[in-house]
Amino acid sequence: MAAPRGLVGRIADGIMSVANVAATVWILLLMVLILADVIGRNAFLSPIAGVPEMVKFSIVGIVFLQVAHTHRNGELIRSDAVLGLLMKRRPRIGALLDLVMQLAGVAVSLMIARAVWPKAVRAFERGEMEGIAGHFQMPVWPFLAIVAGGAALLALSFLMSAISAARKVAA
């Protein structure tokens, strides 16, 4: 993707990088937790309560923390055989197709954020928990908030790429 322009681009890239680093640290901590659970389960017959629930929600949280940074760095998986061909033969038409696809990404990402955010608020207000009462429970709202925030960051990344594509179309 194109380098960010101006202060807003640098701030957005910084936020995406911080989210990516947070997800990486989260992965490392999750690996330690899983290892401790396996050792506790096998060596001491005493598993750590709630590990499956934590892993289940962590995977989704990690993905949404990293997806904007991945897209911004041009590492998000996509099939661009037609786009690549157009960019070589008809650069403006290729840039126009890229613009349309980036705007579609903005729309989808915003739809995800808009759909999940009210669920995060409701889960917070109701004190919704995951797990088994009396054994292990954890709040659901932080994970939903991460999904909504990550989707919003992804929309911003798509928007920044759309602006870059629009500049190529106009050139």
ROZA-218166 format. One record per atom (N, C-alpha, C, CB): x, y, z; residue in one letter. Coordinates in pm, whole numbers, plus 50000, padded with zeros to 5 digits. Glycine has a CB too. Layout:
BEGIN
XYZa;...
***
This chain:
BEGIN
500844988250000m;500005000050000m;500895012550000m;499054999950122m;500325023549963a;501085035849954a;501415041150093a;500305046349874a;502495048550100a;502885054550227a;501825064550271a;504285061350216a;501625065850400p;500615075250449p;501025089550419p;500375073450599p;500055098050402r;500315112150376r;499875120050498r;499575116950248r;500785127550553g;500445136850658g;500295130650796g;499215143650623g;499885139150886l;499775135651027l;498735124751052l;499435147851108l;497585125650988v;496525115751010v;497005101850970v;495255119550929v;497715100850858g;498235088050813g;499255082350910g;498865089450676g;500125090950961r;501135086251057r;500485081851188r;502165097351085r;499485089151234i;498785085351358i;498055072051337i;497785096451401i;497355070851224a;496625058451195a;497585046551188a;495835059651062a;498695048451117d;499675037651109d;500235034151246d;500815041451014d;500445044251330g;500945041851466g;499955033751548g;501235055051535g;498685037251539i;497655029951613i;497575015551564i;496275036851598i;497625013751432m;497585000151376m;498794992051420m;497505000651222m;499944998451427s;501164991451471s;501074987651618s;502395000251447s;500544996651701v;500384993551844v;499404981851862v;499875006151921v;498314981951787a;497344970851794a;498004957751752a;496104973851705a;498824958351649n;499534946451602n;500484941151708n;500304949551473n;501234950051772v;502164945951877v;501394940151996v;503044957951923v;500274946552032a;499464941352143a;498984927252112a;498244950652169a;498574924751989a;498124911351951a;499264901351957a;497524911551810a;500454905651917t;501614896651922t;501954893052066t;502834903251854t;501934902752154v;502174900052297v;501084890752350v;502214913252380v;499844893252309w;498714884952349w;498964870352308w;497394890252287w;499464868352186i;499764854852138i;500804848252228i;500274855251992i;501844855552260l;502894849952346l;502344846252483l;504044859952362l;501544854952542l;500944851952672l;500004840052664l;500204864152726l;499264839152556l;498354827952536l;499124814852524l;497484830252410l;500264815152456m;501104803252445m;501604798852582m;502284805752351m;502004808452665v;502454805152801v;501304799152882v;503014817852872v;500114805052868l;498944799952939l;498614785652896l;497734809152914l;498634783152767i;498324769752717i;499374759752765i;498244769752561i;500634763552760l;501704754852808l;501534751752957l;503084761352783l;501224762053035a;501014760053179a;499814750853202a;500804773553250a;498764752353122d;497584743753134d;497934729253102d;496464748653042d;498694727152995v;499084713552956v;499954707153065v;499854713652821v;500904714753117i;501754709553224i;500924706753349i;502884719453257i;500064716053385g;499214714053502g;498284702253487g;498404726453530g;497764700553368r;496814689753338r;497514676153346r;496194691653198r;498704675253287n;499394662253277n;500284659053397n;500214661953152n;500964669053449a;501914666353559a;501244666553696a;503034676553556a;500244675153712f;499644676953845f;498154673653849f;499844691153890f;497594669153736l;496164666353724l;495314678253770l;495804653953807l;495804690053738s;495134702353779s;495184712653665s;495774708053908s;494204712153575p;494194721853465p;493864735853514p;493204717553357p;494204745553433i;493854759453463i;492434761753414i;494864769553396i;491594766753502a;490184769053468a;490044779853362a;489374772853593a;489204777153262g;488844787353164g;489754788653044g;488804800153230g;490754780153032v;491674781352918v;490934779852785v;492784770852928v;490044770152767p;489344769252637p;488544781852603p;488414757152637p;487894787652703e;487134799952679e;488054811552642e;486304803552803e;489184812452713m;490124823252685m;490704821852544m;491254823352788m;491034809752506v;491594807452372v;490564810752265v;492074792852357v;489324806152286k;488254808452188k;488074823252159k;486934802452238k;487994831352262f;487794845652242f;489074852652198f;487274851952370f;490204847652243s;491484853852208s;491764853152059s;492604847252284s;491444842151997i;491714840651854i;491014851651776i;491264826751804i;489764854051805v;489014864451735v;489594878251767v;487514863851774v;489894880751893g;490474893651931g;491804896151863g;490654894352080g;492654886051858i;493964887451795i;493824890651646i;494794874551814i;492944883551579v;492734886051435v;492324900451411v;491664876451378v;491374905351490f;490884918951466f;491874929651510f;489574921051538f;492774926451601l;493824935951636l;494884936851526l;494484932051769l;495094926051452q;496164925851353q;495724928551210q;496834912651358q;494454927351180v;494014927851040v;494254941450974v;492544924251032v;494084952451043a;494294965550982a;495764967550946a;493824976651076a;496654963751036h;498094964951010h;498494956050893h;498904961051136h;497924944050888t;498214934850779t;497784940850645t;497504921350802t;496574946350642h;496084952750519h;496944964750481h;494624957050534h;497244972950577r;498004985250552r;499374982250493r;498164993250682r;499954970950531n;501274967250480n;501184958850352n;502044959550586n;499984957550296g;499814950250171g;499974935250185g;500784955250071g;499744929950304e;499954915750330e;498654908050350e;500824913950451e;497524914650331l;496244907850343l;496024899550217l;495074917950365l;495624887150233i;495444878250119i;494344883750029i;495094863850167i;494674884049900r;493674887849801r;494084882049666r;493504903349793r;493124879849583s;493394874849448s;493394886849355s;492324864049403s;494564890149304d;494654902149221d;495264899749085d;495444912649293d;495014887749030a;495544884748897a;495004894648794a;495184870448856a;493704897148796v;493104906548701v;493594920648730v;491554905948708v;493634924248856l;494104937648894l;495554939648851l;493964939749045l;496404929748875g;497804930748835g;497964932448685g;498574918548880g;497184925048609l;497224926148464l;496764939948418l;496354915248400l;495674944548479l;495174957948444l;496174968948482l;493834960548512l;496804967448597m;497764977648641m;498934978648543m;498294974348783m;499314967448482k;500404967748384k;499964973548251k;500964953748364k;498794969148204r;498354973048069r;497554985948066r;497524961948010r;496714987948164r;495834999848171r;495845005048314r;494364996548124r;496895012048354p;497065015948494p;495895023748555p;498305024248507p;495285032448479r;494165040248535r;492935031448558r;493795051748440r;492675022348467i;491545013248486i;491855003848603i;491265005048356i;493084999248613g;493484990948728g;493324998448858g;494934986248713g;493745011148859a;493595019348979a;492125021549012a;494305032948961a;491285022948910l;489845024548933l;489255011848994l;489125027948801l;489655000248942l;489184987649001l;489664986349145l;489664975648917l;490924989949169d;491454989549306d;490664999049396d;492964993249307d;490335010849346l;489535020449422l;488185014449461l;489325033349341l;487525008149366v;486225001949393v;486354991149500v;485614995949264v;487384982949488m;487584972049585m;487924977549724m;488694962649537m;488734987949730q;489074993949860q;487835000149924q;490185004549843q;486995006449843l;485755012249898l;484795001249945l;485055021049791l;484794989949875a;483984978549921a;484504973750056a;484004966949816a;485824973750071g;486414969950200g;486024979350311g;487914969450189g;485984992450280v;485535002350378v;484114999050422v;485605016750320v;483244996450324a;481834993950353a;481654981350439a;481034992450222a;482324970450401v;482174957950476v;482724959550618v;482904946450404v;483884965950631s;484484967850763s;483584976450852s;485864974450749s;483024986950796l;482124995450875l;480844988050913l;481775008050797l;480364979250825m;479184971350859m;479474962050977m;478704963150737m;480664956150977i;481044947451090i;481104955551218i;482404940551063i;481794967051213a;481924975451333a;480554979951382a;482804987851304a;479704983951288r;478364988751326r;477484977651383r;477674995051204r;477674965551334a;476874954251385a;477354949651523a;476934942551286a;478654950351547v;479204944851671v;479184954751787v;480624940151648v;479374967751758w;479464977551866w;478244977351960w;479624991351807w;477014977451909p;475874976852002p;475864964252088p;474564977651924p;476364953152034k;476434940852112k;477464942252224k;476804928852021k;478554949352197a;479564951752301a;478984960452412a;480814958552241a;478254970852374v;477634979752473v;476614972052556v;476954991752404v;475784964152489r;474774956152560r;475424946152655r;473854948752460r;476484939552609a;477184929852694a;477784936652816a;478284922652613a;478294948752798f;478844956352911f;477734960053010f;479564969052860f;476644965452956e;475534969853042e;474914958153119e;474464976752958e;474814946753056r;474194935053119r;475174926653200r;473554926353014r;476444929653187g;477454921653257g;477534907453204g;477154921353405g;477374905853073e;477394892453013e;478754885853034e;477064893152863e;478684873053069m;479894865353097m;479904852653014m;479994861953247m;481104847652989e;481304834852921e;481924825253022e;482204836352792e;481504812753018g;482074802853109g;480984796553194g;483134809153198g;481424789653297i;480514782453386i;480514789453521i;480934767453400i;479324793453565a;479204800253694a;479754791453805a;477724803853723a;480564797553891g;481154790354002g;482454783253966g;480184780554055g;482744782353838h;483984775753795h;484924785953732h;483674764253694h;484484791853621f;485264802353555f;484324810653470f;486424796353468f;484434823653484q;483664832753400q;484534844753364q;482364837353471q;484314849853243m;485014861953200m;484044870553122m;486284858453115m;484234883753127p;483324892753055p;483494891652904p;483554907153100p;482404893152832v;482384891952686v;482674905452619v;481034886452639v;482254916352681w;482304929352614w;483694933652567w;481764939752705w;484794930652638p;486084935252586p;486414929252449p;487194931952684p;486044916752429f;486324910252303f;485474916052191f;486094895152315f;484214918852221l;483344925152122l;483824939252089l;481884925552172l;484294946452188a;484834959852164a;486084959252077a;485144966852298a;486914949152098i;488114947352015i;487714944451871i;488984935952070i;486704936151850v;486244933251715v;485734946051648v;485124922351717v;484914953751718a;484384966151661a;485514976051633a;483354972451755a;486434977651727g;487544986851706g;488474982351595g;488324988351834g;488754969351589g;489594964151482g;488954965751346g;489904949551506g;487654963751339a;486934965651213a;486964980351171a;485484960651225a;486834989351268a;486915003751238a;488305007451188a;486545012051362a;489345001851251l;490715004351203l;490924998751062l;491744998151300l;490344987051036l;490444981350902l;489744990350800l;489834967150899l;488604995850838a;487905005150748a;488795017250719a;486555009650810a;489465022250820l;490375033550800l;491525029750707l;490935038350935l;492075017750723s;493135013150634s;492645012050491s;493674999650682s;491455006350472f;490865005650338f;490655019750281f;489534997950341f;490185028950365l;489955042550319l;491265049150275l;489295050850429l;492315047350351m;493615052950314m;494105047150181m;494655050350425m;493875034250161s;494255028050034s;493355032949920s;494165012650045s;492095035349950a;491185040649848a;491625054649805a;489735041049902a;492055062649899i;492535076149865i;493765075149774i;492875084149993i;494655066049806s;495835063849724s;495445059349583s;496755053449789s;494485050249574a;494015045549443a;493325056849366a;493045033549459a;492575065149437a;491885076349371a;492915086249313a;490945083649471a;494005088149383r;495065096849329r;495655091149200r;496185098549433r;495785077949194k;496315071549073k;495325072848958k;496625056649099k;494025071848989v;493005073448886v;493045087548832v;491605070148941v;493215097348919a;493195111448879a;494475115748807a;492995120149001a;495545108148826a;496845112148766a;496875110948617a;497945103848822a;
***
